[in-house]
Amino acid sequence: MNIKYRVTLTAEERKNLKQIISKGKTAGYRIRHAHILLAVDEIEENKDWTDKDVARAYYTTERSIGNLRRRFVEKGLDAALGREKRKVAPRIKIDGEAEAKIVALTCSEAPDGYSQWSLRLLADKVVELGILENVSHTAIGECLKKTKLNHGYKNSGAYHNRQQSL
């Protein structure tokens, strides 16, 4: 068993973790982290448990166990009990202007040979028109879902009543 980060809890830390578990008045992930830290503690009676055993017992992955060990060793108990902050915030790709253009495109006539726009067709056209540099069909779907834009949804503004237009 070659573990890079070894968790050795002090008596005080063990007491605090057991208190968190017994009270149960905190976020579920903190309770699970407390359980895992107690399970991987080098001094505790579970010395023969591998990270694989701990991961299986607490319905997580070995990688999560390794990350928890690393956070405990490098940053301490409080950091290990919490969640790690993202290093880079997710980039918002579709801004209001691009969203408006996508909605307008969706309401326009579908290309020749198609009865309506598909998400993949929309994504390709958005890139072709230079609205966005690149975009996935799932991002287009999320954008349209957010606006409740659906050709069959009457209140979306995209609904075409074929009877009235004839």
C-alpha positions in Angstrom: 0.0 0.0 0.0 1.8 3.1 -1.3 -0.1 6.1 -0.1 1.4 9.5 -0.8 -0.6 11.4 1.9 -0.9 9.7 5.2 -3.7 10.8 7.5 -2.8 10.8 11.2 -5.4 12.4 13.4 -4.8 13.8 16.8 -7.0 12.7 19.7 -8.7 16.2 19.5 -9.3 15.9 15.8 -10.8 12.4 16.2 -13.1 13.7 19.0 -14.2 16.6 16.7 -14.9 14.3 13.8 -16.9 11.9 16.0 -18.9 14.9 17.3 -19.7 16.0 13.8 -21.0 12.5 12.9 -23.0 12.1 16.1 -24.7 15.5 15.9 -25.7 15.2 12.3 -26.6 18.9 12.2 -24.3 19.8 9.3 -24.1 19.3 5.6 -24.1 15.6 4.4 -20.8 15.9 2.6 -19.1 17.1 5.8 -20.4 14.1 7.7 -19.2 11.8 4.9 -15.8 13.5 4.9 -15.6 13.0 8.7 -16.4 9.3 8.3 -13.8 8.9 5.6 -11.1 10.7 7.6 -11.8 8.4 10.5 -11.6 5.4 8.2 -8.3 6.4 6.7 -6.7 7.4 10.0 -3.4 5.6 10.5 -3.8 5.3 14.2 -7.5 4.1 14.2 -8.4 0.4 14.3 -9.2 0.3 10.5 -5.5 0.1 9.5 -6.0 -2.8 7.2 -8.6 -0.9 5.1 -7.4 0.2 1.6 -8.6 3.4 -0.1 -10.6 1.0 -2.4 -12.4 -0.5 0.7 -13.1 3.0 2.1 -14.4 4.2 -1.3 -16.7 1.2 -1.5 -17.9 1.6 2.0 -18.8 5.3 1.6 -20.0 5.2 -2.0 -17.3 7.4 -3.4 -14.2 6.9 -5.6 -10.6 6.2 -4.7 -9.7 9.5 -6.3 -12.0 11.4 -3.9 -10.3 9.6 -1.0 -6.9 10.7 -2.3 -8.1 14.3 -2.8 -9.5 14.3 0.8 -6.2 12.9 2.1 -4.2 15.6 0.2 -6.4 18.4 1.5 -6.1 17.2 5.1 -2.3 16.9 4.9 -1.7 20.1 3.0 -4.4 22.4 4.4 -5.7 20.9 7.6 -8.9 19.5 9.0 -11.2 22.4 8.2 -10.2 22.3 4.5 -10.7 18.6 4.4 -14.2 18.8 5.8 -15.2 21.5 3.4 -15.4 21.5 -0.4 -12.5 22.6 -2.5 -13.2 25.9 -4.4 -12.8 25.9 -8.2 -9.4 27.2 -9.4 -10.9 28.7 -12.5 -14.5 29.9 -12.6 -16.6 28.4 -15.4 -16.7 30.7 -18.4 -20.1 32.0 -19.4 -20.1 31.5 -23.1 -23.5 32.7 -24.3 -24.1 36.2 -23.2 -27.3 38.2 -23.7 -26.5 39.4 -27.2 -25.6 35.9 -28.5 -28.6 34.5 -26.8 -30.9 37.0 -28.6 -29.3 36.1 -31.9 -29.8 32.4 -31.2 -33.4 32.9 -30.3 -34.0 34.9 -33.5 -32.3 32.2 -35.5 -34.4 29.5 -33.9 -37.6 31.5 -34.9 -36.4 31.8 -38.5 -37.2 29.3 -41.2 -35.3 26.1 -41.0 -32.7 25.4 -43.8 -33.8 23.7 -47.0 -34.5 20.0 -46.5 -35.4 20.4 -42.8 -38.8 21.0 -41.3 -37.4 22.7 -38.2 -34.1 23.5 -36.5 -32.3 20.8 -34.6 -29.8 21.7 -31.9 -26.9 20.5 -34.0 -28.0 22.6 -37.0 -28.4 25.6 -34.7 -24.9 25.1 -33.2 -23.3 24.8 -36.7 -25.2 27.9 -38.0 -24.2 29.9 -34.9 -20.5 29.2 -35.6 -21.0 29.7 -39.4 -22.6 33.1 -38.8 -19.8 34.1 -36.4 -22.2 34.6 -33.4 -19.8 32.5 -31.3 -16.4 31.0 -32.1 -17.5 27.5 -31.1 -20.5 26.1 -29.2 -21.9 22.7 -28.5 -25.4 21.6 -29.3 -26.0 21.0 -25.6 -25.1 24.7 -24.8 -27.6 25.8 -27.4 -30.2 23.4 -25.8 -29.5 24.9 -22.3 -29.8 28.5 -23.8 -33.2 27.7 -25.4 -34.4 25.7 -22.3 -33.6 28.8 -20.2 -35.8 30.9 -22.5 -38.5 28.2 -22.6 -38.2 28.4 -26.4 -39.8 25.4 -27.9 -41.7 25.4 -31.2 -44.6 23.5 -29.5 -44.8 25.8 -26.5 -47.6 28.3 -27.2 -46.4 31.0 -24.8 -42.8 31.1 -26.1 -43.5 33.4 -29.1 -42.0 30.8 -31.4 -45.3 29.0 -31.8 -46.8 29.3 -35.2 -50.4 28.6 -35.5 -50.7 27.2 -39.0 -54.4 27.7 -39.1 -54.2 31.5 -38.6 -51.5 32.0 -41.1 -53.5 30.2 -43.9 
